[in-house]
Amino acid sequence: MRAAFADPVLDAQGAFRALLHAMSHPGRVVALDAAPDAPAPLMPAAAAALLTLADAETPVWTDAAGEALDWLRFHTGAPFVADPRDAAFLLATGAPPALDALDAGTDEAPQEGATLIAQLPALAEGRGWRLTGPGVEHEHRLAAEGLPPGFAAQWAANAARFPRGVDVILCAGPRLAALPRTTRLAEG
Amino acid sequence: MTDALPMRPATRDAAYNFAYLDEATKRALRRTILKAVAIPGHQIPFGAREMPLPYGWGTGGIQVTAAILGPRDVLKVIDQGADDTTNAVSIRRFFNRVAGVATTTDTRAATIIQTRHRIPETPLREGQVLVYQVPMPEPLFRLEPRLAETRRIHALADYGLMQVKLYEDIAAQGEVGSSYNHPVMVGGRYLMSPSPIPGFDNPKMHRMPALQLFGAGREKKIYAVPPWTEVRSLDFEDHPFRPVRAPHACSLCGSTGSYLDEIVTDDRGGRMFVCSDTDYCERRR
């Protein structure tokens, strides 16, 4: 079994601040200082996000199998579920499940909406989507390669049911960007 | 002030986990904080822990700070704008001891500012985090004591009750009755308590470049306002919200734009007005 964070306390804190910065500034690509050496196909940023946030209290869904699943299971201690709708956190190494197939919380408890962590081949700022909403001063551009073709329409439907909804963390290697449910996305 | 420059102790007290809380508690807090940022103005319950100081002394703010704090942060703590009051000094020393983190009184040098009831006069910048200590997170609690009912009101965004309260204030007194803790609408969706900051500070929350996090320890709630988010003080078109400050200049620095505290100087009616923000005031003298 490979190790997780070299320093479980401070590396988790660093990863959390990267996540917090990303969630506060939608579409901003943030690099992690210390990411774990996770088994393939897990990317460092995605593995770090799950290690930082998931534990025995949070049901997790993933499409990873074999050594990667064993590694996640051992290091997070989280219960893994088969149905994406039952998960608080989802880690998709391949095509992510449809957003409307995930727990969106309720109007009284929208915080119960799931967090989807999706692994992508590349993230780039300055081109692609035009993002607006809380956390964005005027407009921010983000190009996320590898998402399914209907993602923008799925995202619009997700934003329309605010305050219910799903939040997304996009990962590419050791870098990540976040799309909180408040973000409006226009295709460039 | 003794620690105007960032100050770092040699070592932190290794008998405690970094930043006092255990890792499972921090994870739960961190999950809550991320969801709070994703749903601006929405109060989220969390499992508040007992802290080594009593409720009412900032246990909510301290838990939020402990969950986000890292070894490279520079922490500033203010109580009613002052860096040198008991509460501010105690909390700064607490984190200095359990996290070995550098502390400062300089608003510009701080990465995290924990505050009780003020927003600093110096404009905050992107990347800074303002952590509010909140005694009562529910803006409707004087109007609707049942929490189950306030949850429903927030779910439906049915805030007529609060508009009626403001209307009654204006009808009875000619003006809105709350000089502090004046409710705000966040992102056009959630009614939120700004914590008991003076109305003077309310406009600073609107499209603030810094991240604002709110922690209520006794009431066990966390909420947030992301950077660049719309925050409007509740009012009426014909009775717009007006931030109020004492019509004086600061007796120490002469500022006519900052929020002032009134200080009684003798028992014959003598008084003076000085800036509530000590860092801002000292920098101007």
Interface residues (C-beta under 8 A of the other chain):
Chain A: P8 V9 L10 A12 Q13 G14 F16 R17 L19 L20 H21 M23 S24 H25 T52 L53 A54 D55 E57 T58 T106 D107 E108 A109 P110 Q111 G113 T115 P134 G135 V136 E137 F162 P163 G165 D167 P180 R181 T182
Chain B: N17 F18 A19 E23 A24 K26 R27 A28 R30 R31 T32 I33 L34 K35 A36 V37 A38 I39 P40 H42 I44 A67 I68 L69 G70 P71 E126 G127 R151 R152 H154 A155 L156 G187 R189 Y190 P209 L211 V225 P226 P227 W228 T229 E230
